[in-house]
Amino acid sequence: MKLKTLQETFHHALDGDYDSREVDHFFFMVCEYYFNFKRITLALEPDYSISETEAIPVLDALESLKRHEPIQYVLKSTEFYGMEFQVNNSVLIPRPETEELVAWIIESELGQTTKPLRILDIGTGSGCIAISLAKKFNNAEVYAVDVSEDALAVATQNAKHNKVDVNFIHADILSVETYKNAHFKLPFDVIVSNPPYVRDLEKLQMKANVLDHEPHLALFVEDHDPLKFYKAITKLAKDNLVNDGLLFFEINEFLGDEMVDLLKAHTFTHVELRQDMFKRNRMIKGIKEL
Ligand SMILES: C[S@@+](CC[C@H](N)C(=O)[O-])C[C@H]1O[C@@H](n2cnc3c(N)ncnc32)[C@H](O)[C@@H]1O
């Protein structure tokens, strides 16, 4: 089968559900993954033929895409902060705005320090935040917590794949008992979290690829207490950060003011909201002062 015929099969099956450029992008990604073709090869050699056996995984991938499975789950991998991460449907697919949060941490006052650091990432999922920080700060001892054992298995693989050490811990951050028993070495210099923050009212706007495939445990929080993770983590941070320690969160863009109030109420200073590349309030930082 010629590559161009295969590409037409993709368009025939997916145009309508996705825009045409996105369909080409999927096709290129799938071919790159299965045949290690570079995009340019595909563009320059549309008459290149592959055997029926070679076409099987590509057509299987197409079936998954028809069911709106995200391309990252179909290919079982994604890129975050220049590194490759394995993903499956027990972990959230790392997002570009989370890369911006990691960049903020790296550019902060910590970027210059050579002193030993202790960092905690809460709700680590694929491990993307913890692993990126461990890669950047080789002076850091990094801890990462998740309530999902399946997510921790993926994160552990990702740390190994990216050749960094992270101490992964199974704990429920909403239960004081579980994290009291966790084997953290205290205190921390930095606590960071991207916890679940999507409310029911925002669920309605979500696309099928997110809603039907990504883990609800990673996404949703009840409408009546949308800051419940942030409250628990801010309290934990107040009690377990060094003086001058930093707290960073990714946040719900509609709850920026509430988050500023929460951090200030816990005596964090220099509280700063930051917008992502789409000009939405998506990150916050505070400094613990005694
Ligand atoms: C929004 S995802 C973030 C994943 C990853 N840090 C990222 O930025 O891509 C939230 C994570 O919090 C975890 N989580 C949910 N409830 C939790 C709890 N009670 N205690 C600890 N982790 C929890 C989920 O399993 C999920 O991995």
The ligand as a Tripos MOL2 file, in Angstrom:
@<TRIPOS>MOLECULE
LIG
   27    29     1     0     0
SMALL
NO_CHARGES

@<TRIPOS>ATOM
      1 C1         -3.9890   16.9640   37.2600 C.3       1 LIG1
      2 S1         -3.1760   15.4140   37.5390 S.3       1 LIG1
      3 C2         -1.4880   15.9630   37.4530 C.3       1 LIG1
      4 C3         -0.5240   14.9240   36.9550 C.3       1 LIG1
      5 C4          0.8890   15.4740   36.6690 C.3       1 LIG1
      6 N1          1.4710   16.0650   37.8560 N.3       1 LIG1
      7 C5          0.8590   16.5060   35.5490 C.2       1 LIG1
      8 O1          1.0120   17.7030   35.8580 O.co2     1 LIG1
      9 O2          0.6690   16.1210   34.3840 O.co2     1 LIG1
     10 C6         -3.4790   15.1580   39.2620 C.3       1 LIG1
     11 C7         -2.8540   13.9290   39.8990 C.3       1 LIG1
     12 O3         -3.2660   13.8890   41.2800 O.3       1 LIG1
     13 C8         -3.4960   12.5380   41.6640 C.3       1 LIG1
     14 N2         -4.4150   12.5340   42.8080 N.ar      1 LIG1
     15 C9         -5.7720   12.6240   42.8150 C.ar      1 LIG1
     16 N3         -6.2430   12.5630   44.0730 N.ar      1 LIG1
     17 C10        -5.1610   12.4390   44.8910 C.ar      1 LIG1
     18 C11        -4.9960   12.3140   46.3020 C.ar      1 LIG1
     19 N4         -6.0680   12.3200   47.1140 N.pl3     1 LIG1
     20 N5         -3.7530   12.1930   46.8100 N.ar      1 LIG1
     21 C12        -2.6640   12.1720   45.9790 C.ar      1 LIG1
     22 N6         -2.7570   12.2840   44.6370 N.ar      1 LIG1
     23 C13        -3.9860   12.4190   44.0890 C.ar      1 LIG1
     24 C14        -4.0710   11.8900   40.4170 C.3       1 LIG1
     25 O4         -3.9170   10.4840   40.4530 O.3       1 LIG1
     26 C15        -3.2680   12.5930   39.3140 C.3       1 LIG1
     27 O5         -2.1300   11.8370   38.9830 O.3       1 LIG1
@<TRIPOS>BOND
     1     1     2 1
     2     2     3 1
     3     2    10 1
     4     3     4 1
     5     4     5 1
     6     5     6 1
     7     5     7 1
     8     7     8 2
     9     7     9 1
    10    10    11 1
    11    11    12 1
    12    11    26 1
    13    12    13 1
    14    13    14 1
    15    13    24 1
    16    14    15 ar
    17    14    23 ar
    18    15    16 ar
    19    16    17 ar
    20    17    18 ar
    21    17    23 ar
    22    18    19 1
    23    18    20 ar
    24    20    21 ar
    25    21    22 ar
    26    22    23 ar
    27    24    25 1
    28    24    26 1
    29    26    27 1
@<TRIPOS>SUBSTRUCTURE
     1 LIG1         1 GROUP 0 **** ****
